[in-house]
Amino acid sequence: MGEQADSPSGDGSAAGPADPADTDPRAITAELADIARGVDTFGPGVRGARSAFSQWVSLGITSLLQRTGHNARALQRLDPSTTILNVGCAGDINAQCVNADLFPNVGELARIARRGRGPSPDLYVNLESFDRHLVGVADGIVCSHVLEHLSPGVVSQAVGNLYAYLKPGGHLRVCVPCIDTISGDSSSTYRDATSMLERTRILYCHGHRFTYNAALLIVILEAAGFVDVSEVQFGEGPLGDIDLPERKDESIYVIGTKPSAIRPAASTRRG
């Protein structure tokens, strides 16, 4: 717990200057307004309809590319000796991995048209849509800050698909933001309010649709067929070298292994 910025020191002298964010309610309300702009992306109105359409286009094109064998052809060209899938990579292209993400949505395509395209993913993967061309191709899979963007009704299916994409003995490493990583700070009303806002960001912003703790993730992975499922720390365990330092403080990490004796994941839907 940090010291109160506005408290006198023990020897009776005044404390050093306070951080304005710790004492100015306007800083808190400005952050609250910023969060409000990120909440309810798919809510009513023109903005919500535009966002929903943009996402629908992205998911639909990604699923079409999967069905028509785009990823199989891409893997043939890459021909990696070890295949570590970095699923949902967004802009975090990792040279150690075969990077996979959704096809760009309408807004992203407009930005690409204006500014040009940066590094692109190697594969296009919609975790809600099973890709038969990826079955058994991966030695390991990293799924970082992805599951919280999915409807909770399809998360078991998505994890089942990841199970199918792994080779026997392969590891899945899941990383999600978690409100448990952000504790309150009663040393200052303003710091405590800021902590609450940070938890709110995790719950409601950035297109997040659900939140998890380690126990819930462990249950979901075990239900999909993974064994030796456990929570690990940043950088610890299989595929830990791929963890992103900028996500360390807000994230939890869970790993699981696909058994060497293959058994089908009940939640995986073929087709």
C-alpha positions in Angstrom: 0.0 0.0 0.0 1.4 3.4 -0.9 1.8 6.3 1.5 -0.9 9.0 1.6 0.5 11.8 -0.6 -1.4 14.4 1.5 -0.3 13.1 4.9 2.3 14.9 7.0 5.5 13.1 7.6 6.3 11.6 11.0 8.6 14.4 12.0 5.8 17.0 11.5 7.2 18.4 8.3 4.8 18.6 5.3 4.8 15.8 2.8 6.1 16.3 -0.7 3.9 17.6 -3.5 1.0 15.3 -4.3 0.4 13.8 -7.7 -2.6 15.7 -9.1 -4.1 12.3 -10.1 -4.2 11.5 -6.4 -6.0 14.6 -5.3 -7.9 16.2 -8.2 -11.4 14.8 -8.7 -11.3 16.2 -12.2 -8.6 13.7 -13.1 -10.8 10.9 -11.9 -13.9 12.2 -13.8 -11.8 12.6 -17.0 -10.7 9.0 -16.7 -14.3 8.0 -16.1 -15.4 9.8 -19.3 -12.6 8.0 -21.2 -13.8 4.6 -19.9 -17.4 5.5 -20.8 -16.4 6.0 -24.5 -15.1 2.4 -24.5 -18.1 0.8 -22.9 -21.0 -0.8 -24.7 -19.3 -0.9 -28.1 -22.1 -2.9 -29.6 -24.9 -0.9 -27.9 -27.8 0.8 -29.6 -27.4 3.6 -32.1 -25.3 4.2 -35.2 -22.0 3.6 -33.5 -23.1 0.3 -32.1 -24.6 -0.8 -35.5 -21.4 0.2 -37.3 -19.2 -1.7 -34.8 -21.4 -4.8 -35.0 -21.4 -4.8 -38.8 -17.6 -4.3 -38.9 -17.1 -7.3 -36.6 -19.5 -9.4 -38.5 -17.6 -8.8 -41.7 -14.3 -9.6 -40.0 -15.6 -12.9 -38.5 -17.3 -13.9 -41.7 -14.3 -13.4 -44.0 -12.0 -15.1 -41.5 -14.3 -18.2 -41.4 -14.5 -18.2 -45.2 -10.7 -18.2 -45.5 -10.5 -21.1 -43.0 -13.1 -23.2 -44.9 -11.3 -22.6 -48.3 -7.9 -23.8 -47.1 -6.1 -20.4 -46.8 -4.3 -21.5 -43.6 -3.3 -24.9 -45.0 -1.6 -23.1 -48.0 0.0 -20.6 -45.7 1.5 -23.3 -43.5 2.9 -25.1 -46.5 4.7 -21.9 -47.5 6.0 -21.3 -44.0 7.0 -25.0 -43.4 8.1 -24.3 -39.8 10.2 -27.0 -38.0 8.3 -26.2 -34.8 4.8 -24.7 -35.0 3.9 -22.4 -32.1 0.6 -20.7 -32.9 0.2 -17.2 -31.5 -3.6 -16.9 -31.7 -5.1 -13.5 -31.6 -1.8 -11.8 -32.1 -3.2 -8.4 -33.1 -0.2 -6.2 -33.7 2.1 -8.3 -31.5 3.8 -10.3 -34.3 6.3 -12.7 -32.7 9.1 -14.0 -34.9 9.2 -17.3 -32.9 5.6 -18.1 -33.8 3.1 -18.7 -36.6 1.0 -15.6 -35.9 -2.8 -15.8 -36.3 -5.6 -13.3 -36.0 -8.9 -12.3 -37.5 -9.2 -10.7 -40.9 -9.2 -6.9 -40.5 -12.5 -5.4 -39.7 -13.9 -2.5 -41.7 -12.3 0.2 -39.6 -8.9 -1.5 -39.7 -9.2 -1.8 -43.5 -9.9 1.9 -43.8 -6.8 2.6 -41.6 -4.7 0.3 -43.8 -5.9 2.1 -46.9 -4.8 5.5 -45.4 -1.6 4.5 -43.8 -0.4 1.3 -45.5 -0.2 -2.1 -43.9 2.2 -3.1 -41.2 3.2 -6.7 -40.4 0.4 -9.1 -41.2 -0.5 -12.4 -39.4 0.5 -15.6 -41.1 -2.9 -17.2 -40.6 -6.5 -16.0 -40.2 -8.3 -17.8 -37.4 -11.7 -17.3 -35.9 -11.8 -19.4 -32.8 -15.6 -19.8 -33.0 -15.2 -21.5 -36.4 -13.4 -24.9 -36.5 -10.6 -25.2 -39.1 -10.1 -28.8 -40.2 -6.8 -27.8 -41.9 -5.2 -26.9 -38.5 -6.0 -30.2 -36.7 -2.8 -31.5 -35.1 -0.5 -28.9 -36.6 0.7 -27.0 -33.4 3.5 -28.0 -31.0 2.2 -25.2 -28.8 -0.4 -22.5 -28.7 -0.3 -19.1 -27.0 -3.7 -17.5 -26.6 -3.1 -14.1 -25.0 -5.9 -11.6 -24.3 -8.3 -13.3 -26.6 -10.9 -15.3 -24.6 -12.3 -12.2 -22.8 -13.4 -10.9 -26.2 -15.6 -14.0 -26.9 -19.1 -14.5 -25.7 -19.0 -16.9 -22.8 -21.4 -19.2 -24.7 -18.7 -20.0 -27.3 -15.5 -20.1 -25.1 -15.7 -23.9 -24.4 -16.0 -24.4 -28.2 -13.0 -22.1 -28.8 -10.9 -23.9 -26.3 -12.0 -27.2 -27.8 -10.8 -26.0 -31.2 -7.4 -25.1 -29.7 -7.2 -28.6 -28.2 -7.8 -30.0 -31.7 -5.1 -27.9 -33.3 -2.5 -29.1 -30.9 -0.3 -32.2 -31.4 -0.5 -34.8 -28.6 1.8 -33.6 -25.8 1.5 -30.0 -27.0 0.9 -27.1 -24.6 -1.7 -24.4 -24.5 -0.9 -21.2 -22.7 -3.8 -18.8 -21.9 -3.4 -15.3 -20.7 -6.3 -13.0 -19.8 -6.7 -9.8 -17.9 -8.1 -10.3 -14.4 -9.6 -7.8 -12.0 -8.0 -9.8 -9.1 -4.6 -8.3 -10.2 -5.8 -4.8 -9.3 -6.2 -4.2 -5.6 -7.8 -1.2 -3.9 -5.7 1.4 -2.2 -7.4 2.7 0.9 -4.5 5.1 1.7 -6.2 7.6 -0.6 -9.8 8.0 -1.8 -8.5 9.1 -5.2 -6.1 6.1 -5.6 -8.9 3.7 -4.5 -11.2 5.3 -7.1 -8.5 4.9 -9.7 -8.2 1.2 -8.9 -11.9 0.8 -9.3 -11.7 2.5 -12.7 -8.9 0.1 -13.8 -11.0 -2.9 -12.8 -13.9 -1.4 -14.8 -11.7 -1.1 -17.9 -11.0 -4.8 -17.7 -14.6 -5.7 -17.2 -16.2 -3.4 -19.8 -13.8 -1.8 -22.3 -11.7 -2.9 -25.3 -14.5 -5.1 -26.5 -14.3 -7.4 -23.5 -17.4 -9.6 -23.1 -16.5 -11.7 -20.1 -13.9 -12.0 -17.3 -12.1 -14.9 -15.8 -10.0 -15.9 -12.8 -7.5 -18.8 -12.8 -9.9 -21.3 -11.2 -12.5 -20.7 -14.0 -9.9 -21.1 -16.7 -8.6 -24.3 -15.2 -12.1 -25.8 -15.2 -12.7 -24.8 -18.8 -9.4 -26.3 -20.0 -9.9 -29.5 -18.1 -13.4 -29.8 -19.5 -11.9 -29.6 -23.0 -9.6 -32.5 -22.3 -6.4 -30.8 -21.2 -4.3 -32.4 -18.4 -1.8 -31.0 -15.9 -3.7 -27.7 -16.0 -2.4 -25.0 -13.6 -1.9 -21.4 -13.0 1.7 -20.1 -13.6 3.4 -16.8 -13.2 4.6 -14.4 -15.9 7.4 -16.0 -17.9 7.1 -19.3 -16.0 6.4 -22.7 -17.6 6.0 -23.8 -21.2 5.9 -20.9 -23.7 6.5 -18.4 -20.9 9.2 -16.7 -23.1 6.4 -15.4 -25.3 4.6 -13.5 -22.5 4.4 -9.8 -23.2 6.0 -7.6 -20.4 3.5 -4.8 -21.0 0.6 -7.2 -20.0 2.3 -8.7 -16.9 0.7 -6.6 -14.2 -2.9 -7.0 -15.3 -2.8 -10.6 -16.4 -3.1 -14.2 -15.1 -1.6 -17.2 -16.9 -2.9 -20.8 -17.1 -1.2 -23.7 -19.0 -2.5 -27.1 -20.0 -1.2 -30.1 -21.9 -2.9 -32.2 -24.6 -2.5 -35.8 -23.5 -0.2 -38.0 -25.5 -3.0 -40.6 -25.7 -5.4 -38.6 -27.8 -9.0 -38.3 -26.8 -11.5 -36.1 -28.6 -12.6 -32.8 -27.0 -16.3 -33.0 -26.5 -16.8 -29.3 -27.0 -15.2 -29.2 -30.4 -17.6 -28.8 -33.3 -16.6 -30.2 -36.7 -17.9 -28.6 -39.9 
